[in-house]
């Protein structure tokens, strides 16, 4: 992408521990799930067998660092939001996103009633929070990711 070709971007970041749980639920073993976070090995089991889409992305840390970099956000008019905020504070997060788009020069009105109606008619699916992992697994993930990056997003660090 080029800054002159884009109005803005929204980057959604998710706790790597939640991603690890999702990968394990998709049928990966602990090592494969960990590899998808710290090394990024594409595994076809993660696409639920529906489609195969090659993603040109790096490991979690590199990906987050690249899109969350202040120079990149300023050049491309980017905004980073937490997936957890999108799920738990949906209306507030969507309003924030619309204001961000408006600030980039798009002529858009912030219509609170439309947002409220949209959310009333399109319920966010409740995620299955059967995250089962040991402290050892959490440590193996968090020890491979920059502590400052985890703290920036208020992700729990297991010591």
C-alpha positions as a Markdown table, in Angstrom:
| # | Residue | x | y | z |
|---|---|---|---|---|
| 1 | Unk | 0.0 | 0.0 | 0.0 |
| 2 | Unk | 1.0 | 3.6 | -0.6 |
| 3 | Unk | 0.0 | 6.5 | 1.6 |
| 4 | Unk | -1.4 | 8.4 | -1.3 |
| 5 | Unk | -3.7 | 5.4 | -2.2 |
| 6 | Unk | -5.2 | 4.9 | 1.2 |
| 7 | Unk | -7.4 | 7.0 | 3.4 |
| 8 | Unk | -6.5 | 5.2 | 6.6 |
| 9 | Unk | -6.1 | 1.8 | 8.1 |
| 10 | Unk | -7.4 | 0.1 | 11.3 |
| 11 | Unk | -5.1 | -2.5 | 12.8 |
| 12 | Unk | -6.7 | -4.9 | 15.3 |
| 13 | Unk | -4.3 | -6.5 | 17.8 |
| 14 | Unk | -5.2 | -9.5 | 19.9 |
| 15 | Unk | -3.6 | -11.0 | 23.0 |
| 16 | Unk | -1.1 | -13.7 | 21.7 |
| 17 | Unk | -2.3 | -16.0 | 24.5 |
| 18 | Unk | -5.9 | -15.9 | 23.1 |
| 19 | Unk | -4.5 | -16.6 | 19.6 |
| 20 | Unk | -2.5 | -19.5 | 21.0 |
| 21 | Unk | -5.8 | -20.9 | 22.5 |
| 22 | Unk | -7.6 | -20.4 | 19.2 |
| 23 | Unk | -4.8 | -22.3 | 17.3 |
| 24 | Unk | -5.0 | -25.2 | 19.8 |
| 25 | Unk | -8.8 | -25.3 | 19.4 |
| 26 | Unk | -8.3 | -25.6 | 15.7 |
| 27 | Unk | -6.3 | -28.8 | 16.1 |
| 28 | Unk | -2.7 | -27.7 | 16.5 |
| 29 | Unk | -0.6 | -29.1 | 19.2 |
| 30 | Unk | 1.1 | -26.9 | 21.7 |
| 31 | Unk | 4.3 | -26.6 | 19.7 |
| 32 | Unk | 2.5 | -25.9 | 16.5 |
| 33 | Unk | 0.4 | -23.2 | 18.1 |
| 34 | Unk | 3.4 | -21.6 | 19.7 |
| 35 | Unk | 5.2 | -21.6 | 16.3 |
| 36 | Unk | 2.3 | -19.8 | 14.7 |
| 37 | Unk | 2.8 | -17.0 | 17.2 |
| 38 | Unk | 6.6 | -16.7 | 17.5 |
| 39 | Unk | 7.7 | -18.0 | 14.1 |
| 40 | Unk | 4.5 | -17.9 | 12.0 |
| 41 | Unk | 4.2 | -21.1 | 10.2 |
| 42 | Unk | 1.1 | -21.1 | 8.0 |
| 43 | Unk | -1.0 | -24.1 | 8.9 |
| 44 | Unk | -4.0 | -25.1 | 6.7 |
| 45 | Unk | -5.9 | -26.4 | 9.7 |
| 46 | Unk | -6.3 | -22.8 | 10.9 |
| 47 | Unk | -8.7 | -21.9 | 8.0 |
| 48 | Unk | -11.3 | -24.5 | 9.0 |
| 49 | Unk | -10.8 | -26.2 | 5.7 |
| 50 | Unk | -13.0 | -23.7 | 3.8 |
| 51 | Unk | -10.4 | -21.8 | 1.8 |
| 52 | Unk | -6.7 | -21.6 | 1.5 |
| 53 | Unk | -5.4 | -18.1 | 1.7 |
| 54 | Unk | -1.7 | -17.4 | 1.9 |
| 55 | Unk | -1.0 | -14.6 | 4.3 |
| 56 | Unk | 2.2 | -12.7 | 3.9 |
| 57 | Unk | 2.7 | -11.9 | 7.5 |
| 58 | Unk | 5.4 | -12.3 | 10.1 |
| 59 | Unk | 5.3 | -13.5 | 13.7 |
| 60 | Unk | 3.0 | -11.8 | 16.1 |
| 61 | Unk | 5.6 | -9.4 | 17.5 |
| 62 | Unk | 7.0 | -8.3 | 14.2 |
| 63 | Unk | 3.5 | -7.8 | 12.7 |
| 64 | Unk | 2.3 | -5.8 | 15.7 |
| 65 | Unk | 5.5 | -3.7 | 15.8 |
| 66 | Unk | 5.3 | -2.9 | 12.1 |
| 67 | Unk | 1.7 | -1.8 | 12.0 |
| 68 | Unk | 1.8 | -0.1 | 15.4 |
| 69 | Unk | 4.9 | 1.9 | 14.6 |
| 70 | Unk | 4.2 | 5.7 | 15.1 |
| 71 | Unk | 5.9 | 6.6 | 11.7 |
| 72 | Unk | 3.7 | 4.0 | 9.9 |
| 73 | Unk | 0.6 | 5.1 | 11.7 |
| 74 | Unk | 1.3 | 8.8 | 10.9 |
| 75 | Unk | 2.2 | 8.1 | 7.2 |
| 76 | Unk | -0.8 | 5.8 | 6.6 |
| 77 | Unk | -3.1 | 7.5 | 9.0 |
| 78 | Unk | -3.4 | 4.3 | 11.0 |
| 79 | Unk | -5.2 | 3.4 | 14.2 |
| 80 | Unk | -4.6 | 0.4 | 16.4 |
| 81 | Unk | -7.4 | -1.1 | 18.4 |
| 82 | Unk | -7.5 | -4.0 | 20.7 |
| 83 | Unk | -9.6 | -7.0 | 19.6 |
| 84 | Unk | -10.7 | -7.3 | 23.2 |
| 85 | Unk | -12.0 | -3.6 | 23.2 |
| 86 | Unk | -13.9 | -4.3 | 19.9 |
| 87 | Unk | -15.6 | -7.3 | 21.6 |
| 88 | Unk | -16.2 | -5.8 | 25.0 |
| 89 | Unk | -16.6 | -2.1 | 24.3 |
| 90 | Unk | -18.0 | -2.4 | 20.8 |
| 91 | Unk | -20.0 | 0.8 | 20.6 |
| 92 | Unk | -17.3 | 3.0 | 22.1 |
| 93 | Unk | -14.7 | 1.4 | 19.8 |
| 94 | Unk | -16.7 | 1.8 | 16.7 |
| 95 | Unk | -17.4 | 5.5 | 17.5 |
| 96 | Unk | -13.6 | 5.9 | 18.0 |
| 97 | Unk | -13.0 | 4.3 | 14.6 |
| 98 | Unk | -15.5 | 6.5 | 12.8 |
| 99 | Unk | -13.9 | 9.6 | 14.4 |
| 100 | Unk | -10.5 | 8.4 | 13.2 |
| 101 | Unk | -11.9 | 8.0 | 9.7 |
| 102 | Unk | -13.5 | 11.4 | 9.9 |
| 103 | Unk | -10.1 | 13.0 | 11.0 |
| 104 | Unk | -8.4 | 11.6 | 7.9 |
| 105 | Unk | -10.6 | 13.9 | 5.8 |
| 106 | Unk | -13.5 | 11.6 | 4.9 |
| 107 | Unk | -16.8 | 13.5 | 5.0 |
| 108 | Unk | -18.7 | 11.3 | 7.3 |
| 109 | Unk | -21.1 | 12.1 | 10.1 |
| 110 | Unk | -20.9 | 10.3 | 13.4 |
| 111 | Unk | -24.5 | 9.0 | 13.8 |
| 112 | Unk | -24.8 | 7.5 | 17.2 |
| 113 | Unk | -28.3 | 6.2 | 16.5 |
| 114 | Unk | -27.2 | 4.4 | 13.4 |
| 115 | Unk | -24.3 | 2.8 | 15.4 |
| 116 | Unk | -26.7 | 1.8 | 18.2 |
| 117 | Unk | -29.2 | 0.3 | 15.7 |
| 118 | Unk | -26.5 | -1.5 | 13.9 |
| 119 | Unk | -25.3 | -3.1 | 17.1 |
| 120 | Unk | -28.8 | -4.0 | 18.2 |
| 121 | Unk | -29.4 | -5.7 | 14.8 |
| 122 | Unk | -26.0 | -7.4 | 14.6 |
| 123 | Unk | -25.1 | -9.0 | 17.8 |
| 124 | Unk | -21.4 | -9.7 | 18.3 |
| 125 | Unk | -21.0 | -13.5 | 18.7 |
| 126 | Unk | -19.9 | -14.4 | 22.2 |
| 127 | Unk | -16.6 | -16.2 | 22.0 |
| 128 | Unk | -16.0 | -19.6 | 23.7 |
| 129 | Unk | -13.6 | -18.7 | 26.5 |
| 130 | Unk | -12.5 | -22.2 | 27.3 |
| 131 | Unk | -8.9 | -21.1 | 27.2 |
| 132 | Unk | -7.0 | -23.9 | 28.7 |
| 133 | Unk | -3.3 | -23.5 | 29.0 |
| 134 | Unk | -0.8 | -24.0 | 31.7 |
| 135 | Unk | 1.4 | -21.3 | 33.3 |
| 136 | Unk | 4.3 | -23.0 | 31.4 |
| 137 | Unk | 2.6 | -22.5 | 28.1 |
| 138 | Unk | 1.8 | -18.8 | 28.9 |
| 139 | Unk | 5.4 | -18.2 | 29.9 |
| 140 | Unk | 6.7 | -19.8 | 26.7 |
| 141 | Unk | 4.6 | -17.4 | 24.7 |
| 142 | Unk | 5.2 | -14.2 | 26.7 |
| 143 | Unk | 8.9 | -15.0 | 27.1 |
| 144 | Unk | 9.3 | -14.9 | 23.3 |
| 145 | Unk | 7.6 | -11.5 | 23.0 |
| 146 | Unk | 9.0 | -8.1 | 23.9 |
| 147 | Unk | 7.7 | -7.2 | 27.4 |
| 148 | Unk | 7.2 | -3.6 | 26.5 |
| 149 | Unk | 5.0 | -4.4 | 23.6 |
| 150 | Unk | 2.8 | -6.6 | 25.9 |
| 151 | Unk | 2.6 | -3.9 | 28.5 |
| 152 | Unk | 1.6 | -1.3 | 25.9 |
| 153 | Unk | -1.6 | -3.3 | 25.2 |
| 154 | Unk | -2.1 | -4.3 | 28.9 |
| 155 | Unk | -1.7 | -8.0 | 28.2 |
| 156 | Unk | -1.0 | -10.0 | 31.3 |
| 157 | Unk | 2.5 | -11.0 | 31.7 |
| 158 | Unk | 3.1 | -14.3 | 33.5 |
| 159 | Unk | 6.3 | -14.2 | 35.6 |
